[in-house]
Every structure is written in C-alpha cells, then in structure tokens.
Amino acid sequence: STSAMDVSKMDRYVGPVNPAHFPQLTISLCGLGLFFMAWFLVYEVTSNKYTRNIAKELLIAIIAAFFLGFGSLFLLLWGVTGYPWYGAKASISGRE
C-alpha cells in the first residue's frame, strides 16, 4: 500500500531565524539581559523600603528575564548547530 504523504515531494522546513545569526543574537540578547539585571540589582541595593516601587521592580525584572531567556535559548541553539565560522559542526570528541 502506498502512503498518501510522500516525504520526497515535501518542502524542507526552514526555521524563522538563520542559524548564522545565532552568535549575534546570543551576544546581543544576553548583553541586554545582563544590563537590565545589573540595573535591577543596583536599584535594589540603593533604594530603601520607602523609595522602592514594585511596578518599576517588576518591569525591570521582567525585561531582564525576557532578554536573558531568549539569549540563553539562542546560546543553546548555537551550540547545537555548531560554529559556522569554522565551517564544521561541533563534535564532542573533536576528531570528527
């Protein structure tokens, strides 16, 4: 019996982000996330209980979490897809 879906006739799936852009996205998003994380830390250390604003704290923390989360995602994807400037995939043993 023949299958109704012939894999050889299907279009290849291409992700929405080019893997060659993973390093730039990783550095940019993690850098922004670290900036907002540092801003949050300085805000917490330098403010007292009378000058703190919960809305400002939540906004800065959410922005930092967003950028650090997506930066980490692209860091993991970058590691899975290899290192494009070497023209080879990353290998565990280093011999492949």
C-alpha positions as CSV (number, residue, x, y, z in Angstrom):
1,S,0.0,0.0,0.0
2,T,1.3,3.5,-0.8
3,S,1.2,6.3,1.7
4,A,-0.8,9.5,0.9
5,M,2.2,11.6,2.1
6,D,5.4,11.2,0.0
7,V,8.3,12.7,2.0
8,S,10.4,13.2,-1.1
9,K,7.9,15.7,-2.5
10,M,7.6,17.8,0.6
11,D,9.4,21.1,1.0
12,R,12.2,21.2,3.6
13,Y,11.4,23.1,6.8
14,V,13.4,26.2,7.2
15,G,13.4,27.9,10.6
16,P,12.4,31.5,11.0
17,V,15.9,32.5,12.2
18,N,19.0,31.8,10.2
19,P,21.5,29.8,12.2
20,A,24.3,32.1,11.1
21,H,22.7,34.8,13.2
22,F,22.7,32.8,16.5
23,P,26.1,34.2,17.7
24,Q,25.0,37.8,17.2
25,L,21.6,37.2,18.8
26,T,23.2,35.4,21.7
27,I,25.6,38.2,22.5
28,S,23.1,41.0,22.0
29,L,20.2,39.4,24.0
30,C,22.5,38.2,26.8
31,G,24.2,41.6,26.9
32,L,20.9,43.4,27.2
33,G,19.7,41.0,29.8
34,L,22.8,41.5,31.9
35,F,22.4,45.3,31.6
36,F,18.8,45.1,32.9
37,M,19.8,42.6,35.6
38,A,22.6,44.9,36.8
39,W,20.2,47.9,36.8
40,F,17.7,45.8,38.9
41,L,20.5,44.9,41.3
42,V,21.7,48.5,41.7
43,Y,18.1,49.6,42.2
44,E,17.5,47.1,44.9
45,V,20.7,47.8,46.7
46,T,20.5,51.6,46.6
47,S,16.8,52.0,47.4
48,N,15.2,51.7,50.8
49,K,11.8,50.5,51.8
50,Y,10.3,54.0,51.4
51,T,11.6,54.7,47.9
52,R,11.0,51.3,46.3
53,N,8.4,51.0,43.6
54,I,7.0,47.5,43.0
55,A,5.9,48.3,39.5
56,K,9.4,49.5,38.5
57,E,11.0,46.4,40.1
58,L,8.6,44.1,38.2
59,L,9.1,45.9,34.9
60,I,12.9,45.8,35.1
61,A,12.9,42.1,36.3
62,I,10.5,41.0,33.5
63,I,12.6,42.8,30.8
64,A,15.8,41.2,32.2
65,A,14.2,37.8,32.3
66,F,12.9,38.1,28.7
67,F,16.3,39.1,27.3
68,L,18.3,36.5,29.4
69,G,15.8,33.8,28.5
70,F,16.0,34.3,24.8
71,G,19.7,34.9,24.9
72,S,20.1,31.5,26.6
73,L,17.8,29.9,24.1
74,F,20.0,31.2,21.2
75,L,23.1,30.2,23.1
76,L,21.8,26.6,23.3
77,L,20.7,26.6,19.7
78,W,24.1,28.0,18.7
79,G,25.8,25.1,20.5
80,V,23.5,22.5,18.8
81,T,24.0,23.9,15.3
82,G,27.8,24.2,15.5
83,Y,30.2,27.0,14.8
84,P,29.5,28.4,11.3
85,W,32.8,30.4,11.1
86,Y,34.8,27.1,11.3
87,G,32.6,25.6,8.6
88,A,32.1,22.4,10.6
89,K,29.8,21.1,13.2
90,A,30.8,20.9,16.8
91,S,31.8,17.5,18.0
92,I,32.2,16.0,21.4
93,S,35.4,14.1,20.7
94,G,37.0,16.8,18.5
95,R,38.1,14.1,16.0
96,E,35.1,14.2,13.7
